[in-house]
Amino acid sequence: DDGARNALAMIAPRRQHAKEIVDGRTLRASSAGIVGDIRVRPGQLVTPGAPIMKISPSADLSVVVLMPGFDRPRLEVGMTVQIDLPGYHKRREEAVIDAIGSQVIGPEEARKSVGDPIGDALPITGTVVIVRAHLTARTFEADGREYAFHDGMLGKAEVKVDHESLLRMLLPGKAE
């Protein structure tokens, strides 16, 4: 009927205007993935271009490890990283190295690479190399409970880069 058509024609511009307002207040991800490390709170103003969250492209959880710079030549993709999580008794988690930085960098550059707010919390002394690894599980168990890993968790990491028999260490001498 003509009355309904005229009413819809009058409402259409208001609907379009309301849709533009909603779109202007809606944040859309630049890619599909799993959301983590949300850096804003409800009601907080956001500035254009400021990071508000991290989106991981896959379900794999990644770890950034700062290894001593002098170990760079001994590190290889595929090595296992042992991670101690402070506050969880006798629990070590494993990650597998996916990428190793090509440069040995200083503390300030390492903090910039890790980014805010985690970089500020890191006690970095000396040169480091940035290593990226993936965790072998999405959760970990401690004290009989299961916990999920979360972006920003800190831990201590170790990589076995060299091995030598205890006897050879105690009795250095000629090689066999």
TORKOL-4160 file (C-alpha; in steps of 0.2 Angstrom, whole numbers, padded with zeros to 4 digits, m for minus):
176
<pt num="1" X="0000" Y="0000" Z="0000"/>
<pt num="2" X="0006" Y="0018" Z="m0004"/>
<pt num="3" X="0005" Y="0024" Z="0014"/>
<pt num="4" X="0017" Y="0010" Z="0020"/>
<pt num="5" X="0028" Y="0013" Z="0006"/>
<pt num="6" X="0029" Y="0032" Z="0010"/>
<pt num="7" X="0032" Y="0028" Z="0028"/>
<pt num="8" X="0046" Y="0017" Z="0024"/>
<pt num="9" X="0053" Y="0030" Z="0012"/>
<pt num="10" X="0053" Y="0043" Z="0026"/>
<pt num="11" X="0061" Y="0031" Z="0039"/>
<pt num="12" X="0075" Y="0024" Z="0027"/>
<pt num="13" X="0086" Y="0040" Z="0029"/>
<pt num="14" X="0084" Y="0039" Z="0049"/>
<pt num="15" X="0089" Y="0021" Z="0048"/>
<pt num="16" X="0104" Y="0024" Z="0038"/>
<pt num="17" X="0110" Y="0038" Z="0049"/>
<pt num="18" X="0108" Y="0027" Z="0065"/>
<pt num="19" X="0117" Y="0013" Z="0056"/>
<pt num="20" X="0132" Y="0025" Z="0052"/>
<pt num="21" X="0132" Y="0030" Z="0071"/>
<pt num="22" X="0133" Y="0012" Z="0076"/>
<pt num="23" X="0146" Y="0008" Z="0063"/>
<pt num="24" X="0156" Y="0023" Z="0069"/>
<pt num="25" X="0157" Y="0015" Z="0087"/>
<pt num="26" X="0160" Y="m0003" Z="0081"/>
<pt num="27" X="0178" Y="m0010" Z="0081"/>
<pt num="28" X="0181" Y="m0023" Z="0068"/>
<pt num="29" X="0195" Y="m0035" Z="0068"/>
<pt num="30" X="0207" Y="m0034" Z="0053"/>
<pt num="31" X="0208" Y="m0052" Z="0052"/>
<pt num="32" X="0200" Y="m0068" Z="0059"/>
<pt num="33" X="0208" Y="m0077" Z="0074"/>
<pt num="34" X="0208" Y="m0079" Z="0093"/>
<pt num="35" X="0207" Y="m0063" Z="0103"/>
<pt num="36" X="0218" Y="m0061" Z="0118"/>
<pt num="37" X="0228" Y="m0047" Z="0127"/>
<pt num="38" X="0213" Y="m0035" Z="0127"/>
<pt num="39" X="0220" Y="m0018" Z="0132"/>
<pt num="40" X="0204" Y="m0007" Z="0134"/>
<pt num="41" X="0190" Y="m0007" Z="0147"/>
<pt num="42" X="0172" Y="m0003" Z="0144"/>
<pt num="43" X="0169" Y="0015" Z="0142"/>
<pt num="44" X="0187" Y="0019" Z="0139"/>
<pt num="45" X="0191" Y="0031" Z="0124"/>
<pt num="46" X="0201" Y="0024" Z="0111"/>
<pt num="47" X="0212" Y="0034" Z="0099"/>
<pt num="48" X="0213" Y="0029" Z="0081"/>
<pt num="49" X="0228" Y="0018" Z="0077"/>
<pt num="50" X="0231" Y="0013" Z="0095"/>
<pt num="51" X="0232" Y="m0006" Z="0098"/>
<pt num="52" X="0217" Y="m0012" Z="0108"/>
<pt num="53" X="0219" Y="m0031" Z="0107"/>
<pt num="54" X="0230" Y="m0045" Z="0100"/>
<pt num="55" X="0222" Y="m0057" Z="0088"/>
<pt num="56" X="0231" Y="m0073" Z="0085"/>
<pt num="57" X="0229" Y="m0081" Z="0068"/>
<pt num="58" X="0227" Y="m0099" Z="0075"/>
<pt num="59" X="0223" Y="m0108" Z="0090"/>
<pt num="60" X="0242" Y="m0111" Z="0094"/>
<pt num="61" X="0248" Y="m0102" Z="0109"/>
<pt num="62" X="0265" Y="m0093" Z="0106"/>
<pt num="63" X="0278" Y="m0088" Z="0118"/>
<pt num="64" X="0291" Y="m0075" Z="0116"/>
<pt num="65" X="0308" Y="m0080" Z="0125"/>
<pt num="66" X="0322" Y="m0068" Z="0128"/>
<pt num="67" X="0338" Y="m0079" Z="0128"/>
<pt num="68" X="0355" Y="m0073" Z="0132"/>
<pt num="69" X="0364" Y="m0066" Z="0117"/>
<pt num="70" X="0379" Y="m0077" Z="0118"/>
<pt num="71" X="0368" Y="m0092" Z="0116"/>
<pt num="72" X="0362" Y="m0086" Z="0098"/>
<pt num="73" X="0374" Y="m0097" Z="0088"/>
<pt num="74" X="0368" Y="m0113" Z="0098"/>
<pt num="75" X="0350" Y="m0110" Z="0096"/>
<pt num="76" X="0340" Y="m0120" Z="0083"/>
<pt num="77" X="0322" Y="m0121" Z="0076"/>
<pt num="78" X="0314" Y="m0136" Z="0084"/>
<pt num="79" X="0323" Y="m0136" Z="0100"/>
<pt num="80" X="0312" Y="m0138" Z="0116"/>
<pt num="81" X="0310" Y="m0123" Z="0128"/>
<pt num="82" X="0307" Y="m0128" Z="0146"/>
<pt num="83" X="0296" Y="m0115" Z="0155"/>
<pt num="84" X="0295" Y="m0112" Z="0174"/>
<pt num="85" X="0279" Y="m0103" Z="0179"/>
<pt num="86" X="0282" Y="m0094" Z="0196"/>
<pt num="87" X="0268" Y="m0097" Z="0209"/>
<pt num="88" X="0265" Y="m0115" Z="0202"/>
<pt num="89" X="0274" Y="m0128" Z="0212"/>
<pt num="90" X="0287" Y="m0139" Z="0202"/>
<pt num="91" X="0278" Y="m0137" Z="0185"/>
<pt num="92" X="0287" Y="m0135" Z="0169"/>
<pt num="93" X="0279" Y="m0132" Z="0153"/>
<pt num="94" X="0286" Y="m0136" Z="0136"/>
<pt num="95" X="0287" Y="m0125" Z="0120"/>
<pt num="96" X="0295" Y="m0129" Z="0103"/>
<pt num="97" X="0306" Y="m0115" Z="0095"/>
<pt num="98" X="0298" Y="m0109" Z="0079"/>
<pt num="99" X="0309" Y="m0094" Z="0075"/>
<pt num="100" X="0325" Y="m0086" Z="0081"/>
<pt num="101" X="0330" Y="m0068" Z="0079"/>
<pt num="102" X="0344" Y="m0064" Z="0068"/>
<pt num="103" X="0351" Y="m0051" Z="0079"/>
<pt num="104" X="0357" Y="m0050" Z="0096"/>
<pt num="105" X="0350" Y="m0034" Z="0104"/>
<pt num="106" X="0351" Y="m0024" Z="0120"/>
<pt num="107" X="0338" Y="m0022" Z="0134"/>
<pt num="108" X="0329" Y="m0006" Z="0127"/>
<pt num="109" X="0327" Y="m0014" Z="0110"/>
<pt num="110" X="0321" Y="m0030" Z="0118"/>
<pt num="111" X="0308" Y="m0021" Z="0128"/>
<pt num="112" X="0302" Y="m0011" Z="0112"/>
<pt num="113" X="0300" Y="m0028" Z="0103"/>
<pt num="114" X="0290" Y="m0036" Z="0117"/>
<pt num="115" X="0279" Y="m0020" Z="0118"/>
<pt num="116" X="0269" Y="m0012" Z="0131"/>
<pt num="117" X="0264" Y="m0016" Z="0145"/>
<pt num="118" X="0275" Y="m0032" Z="0146"/>
<pt num="119" X="0291" Y="m0024" Z="0141"/>
<pt num="120" X="0291" Y="m0013" Z="0156"/>
<pt num="121" X="0289" Y="m0028" Z="0168"/>
<pt num="122" X="0305" Y="m0037" Z="0161"/>
<pt num="123" X="0321" Y="m0036" Z="0171"/>
<pt num="124" X="0333" Y="m0037" Z="0156"/>
<pt num="125" X="0351" Y="m0036" Z="0159"/>
<pt num="126" X="0364" Y="m0039" Z="0145"/>
<pt num="127" X="0361" Y="m0043" Z="0127"/>
<pt num="128" X="0347" Y="m0055" Z="0121"/>
<pt num="129" X="0340" Y="m0064" Z="0106"/>
<pt num="130" X="0322" Y="m0065" Z="0104"/>
<pt num="131" X="0315" Y="m0083" Z="0101"/>
<pt num="132" X="0297" Y="m0087" Z="0097"/>
<pt num="133" X="0290" Y="m0104" Z="0101"/>
<pt num="134" X="0273" Y="m0112" Z="0102"/>
<pt num="135" X="0266" Y="m0121" Z="0118"/>
<pt num="136" X="0262" Y="m0139" Z="0116"/>
<pt num="137" X="0246" Y="m0137" Z="0126"/>
<pt num="138" X="0233" Y="m0123" Z="0129"/>
<pt num="139" X="0232" Y="m0127" Z="0147"/>
<pt num="140" X="0243" Y="m0133" Z="0161"/>
<pt num="141" X="0240" Y="m0142" Z="0177"/>
<pt num="142" X="0247" Y="m0137" Z="0194"/>
<pt num="143" X="0242" Y="m0143" Z="0212"/>
<pt num="144" X="0229" Y="m0154" Z="0204"/>
<pt num="145" X="0220" Y="m0140" Z="0195"/>
<pt num="146" X="0219" Y="m0136" Z="0177"/>
<pt num="147" X="0223" Y="m0118" Z="0172"/>
<pt num="148" X="0223" Y="m0109" Z="0155"/>
<pt num="149" X="0238" Y="m0099" Z="0148"/>
<pt num="150" X="0235" Y="m0080" Z="0147"/>
<pt num="151" X="0243" Y="m0067" Z="0137"/>
<pt num="152" X="0256" Y="m0058" Z="0147"/>
<pt num="153" X="0260" Y="m0072" Z="0159"/>
<pt num="154" X="0279" Y="m0072" Z="0164"/>
<pt num="155" X="0290" Y="m0086" Z="0167"/>
<pt num="156" X="0308" Y="m0092" Z="0166"/>
<pt num="157" X="0314" Y="m0102" Z="0151"/>
<pt num="158" X="0328" Y="m0113" Z="0148"/>
<pt num="159" X="0334" Y="m0122" Z="0132"/>
<pt num="160" X="0347" Y="m0136" Z="0132"/>
<pt num="161" X="0360" Y="m0129" Z="0120"/>
<pt num="162" X="0375" Y="m0140" Z="0124"/>
<pt num="163" X="0378" Y="m0156" Z="0133"/>
<pt num="164" X="0393" Y="m0163" Z="0140"/>
<pt num="165" X="0395" Y="m0179" Z="0151"/>
<pt num="166" X="0398" Y="m0176" Z="0170"/>
<pt num="167" X="0414" Y="m0186" Z="0170"/>
<pt num="168" X="0421" Y="m0175" Z="0156"/>
<pt num="169" X="0416" Y="m0159" Z="0165"/>
<pt num="170" X="0424" Y="m0166" Z="0181"/>
<pt num="171" X="0440" Y="m0173" Z="0173"/>
<pt num="172" X="0444" Y="m0161" Z="0158"/>
<pt num="173" X="0458" Y="m0168" Z="0147"/>
<pt num="174" X="0461" Y="m0175" Z="0130"/>
<pt num="175" X="0446" Y="m0180" Z="0120"/>
<pt num="176" X="0442" Y="m0199" Z="0117"/>
